[in-house]
Amino acid sequence: MAPIIKLNNLYKRYSSQLAVQNLSLDIQQGEIFGFVGPNGAGKTTTIRILATLLQPTSGVAEVAGYSVVEHPMDVRRLIGYMPDFFGIYDDLTVL
């Protein structure tokens, strides 16, 4: 069975700062997985790449077999992402 999330040799660089380095993992459908680590470890960057909000510098990132780079709209149809700090909560109303 193909993994629901696949990362292979994922890298993300911001200028001189390396945020994600050589990250590889497969998460199968039905598995529960959590990113745990100190600030600056690359957790949020990895999630943003998977949510198609950031482009990886190099490597492969797939969700349900769709490349986050080549098929971002297909990925977005399959996922939901609500960050802790997004800057919209004060303006969010029922209306």
Summary of the structure (lengths in Angstrom):
residues: 95
radius of gyration: 14.3
end to end distance: 42.9
largest distance: 44.1
contacts: 200
relative contact order: 0.20
helix: 19%
strand: 31%
